[in-house]
């Protein structure tokens, strides 16, 4: 059981799969698969949401989402060059605020548990300042 969550109704994009990290532009709510150097509110796709389909992206609560390798419990979340996946390896400018690793273990095929609180990916140089 993962408790409560908050979801946003969104329009899909080509190649979006369940558990993908997605950017949610506020101007039209049409997803983009989250990728390095992104600058947008972020969520996790709850199902395959391909172009011209609508569905839900989770924006708060405990979620299972894609990661590249095992993910540290309480680890910071960073965008990667792999669209839809994140990692806990520090990358300047790709930190997702409002998201943290929540399990310290990979669940199945490179998925981990994350705690979300309306995450946002911005182009900060570091999380220290």
C-alpha positions in Angstrom: 0.0 0.0 0.0 1.3 3.4 -1.0 -1.1 5.7 0.8 -2.6 8.8 -0.7 -1.5 10.5 -3.9 -2.3 13.4 -6.1 -2.7 13.1 -9.8 -3.0 15.5 -12.8 -5.1 14.8 -15.9 -2.7 15.2 -18.9 -2.4 14.7 -22.7 0.0 12.0 -23.8 3.1 12.1 -26.0 4.7 9.5 -28.4 6.6 6.7 -26.6 5.4 7.6 -23.1 5.2 4.4 -21.0 3.8 3.6 -17.5 6.3 4.7 -14.8 8.0 7.2 -17.1 9.1 10.5 -15.5 7.3 13.2 -17.5 7.4 17.0 -17.8 4.0 18.7 -17.5 4.1 22.1 -19.2 1.5 24.3 -17.5 0.5 26.0 -20.8 -1.2 22.9 -22.4 -0.6 19.9 -20.1 0.8 17.9 -23.0 3.5 15.6 -21.6 7.1 15.5 -22.6 9.2 12.6 -21.5 11.5 14.1 -18.8 15.1 14.3 -20.0 18.3 16.1 -19.0 18.2 19.9 -19.1 14.4 19.9 -18.6 12.7 22.9 -17.0 9.1 22.0 -16.1 6.8 20.6 -13.4 7.4 16.8 -13.2 5.3 13.8 -12.5 5.1 10.0 -13.1 2.9 8.5 -15.9 0.4 6.1 -14.5 -0.1 4.3 -17.8 1.2 4.4 -21.4 0.0 7.8 -22.6 0.8 8.0 -26.2 -0.1 11.0 -28.5 -3.8 11.9 -28.7 -4.6 10.0 -25.5 -5.4 11.4 -22.1 -4.6 10.0 -18.6 -3.0 10.6 -15.2 0.4 11.6 -14.0 1.2 11.4 -10.3 2.5 14.6 -8.8 2.5 13.8 -5.0 2.6 10.8 -2.7 4.6 7.6 -3.0 5.1 6.4 -6.6 7.0 3.7 -8.4 9.0 5.1 -11.3 11.8 4.4 -13.7 15.5 4.7 -12.6 18.7 3.8 -14.3 20.3 1.8 -11.5 19.6 1.0 -7.8 18.4 4.1 -6.1 19.6 5.3 -2.6 16.9 5.6 0.1 16.4 9.4 0.6 18.6 10.0 -2.5 18.3 13.2 -4.5 16.6 12.7 -7.9 18.3 13.9 -11.1 17.2 13.9 -14.8 19.3 11.8 -17.2 19.9 11.6 -20.9 17.6 8.6 -20.9 14.1 10.0 -21.5 11.7 9.0 -18.8 14.3 7.7 -16.3 16.2 9.3 -13.4 19.3 8.6 -11.3 20.7 9.5 -7.9 24.1 10.5 -9.4 24.5 14.2 -9.0 24.3 16.2 -12.3 24.6 20.0 -12.1 21.4 21.6 -13.4 19.3 18.4 -13.5 18.1 18.1 -9.9 14.3 17.5 -9.4 13.2 19.4 -6.3 10.2 17.9 -4.5 11.2 14.3 -5.3 13.3 11.9 -3.2 14.2 8.2 -3.4 12.0 6.2 -0.9 13.2 2.6 -0.9 16.9 2.0 -1.4 16.1 -0.9 -3.6 15.1 -1.5 -7.2 11.6 -2.9 -7.7 11.6 -5.2 -10.8 13.0 -3.9 -14.1 14.8 -0.7 -12.9 11.9 0.8 -11.0 12.2 2.3 -7.5 9.9 3.9 -5.0 9.9 7.7 -4.8 8.2 10.3 -2.6 6.8 13.1 -4.6 5.6 16.6 -3.5 4.8 18.5 -6.7 8.3 18.0 -8.2 9.9 20.5 -10.5 13.0 20.2 -12.7 14.9 23.5 -13.1 18.2 24.6 -14.3 20.0 25.2 -11.0 23.8 25.0 -10.9 23.7 23.1 -7.6 21.3 22.2 -4.8 23.6 23.8 -2.2 22.8 27.4 -3.0 
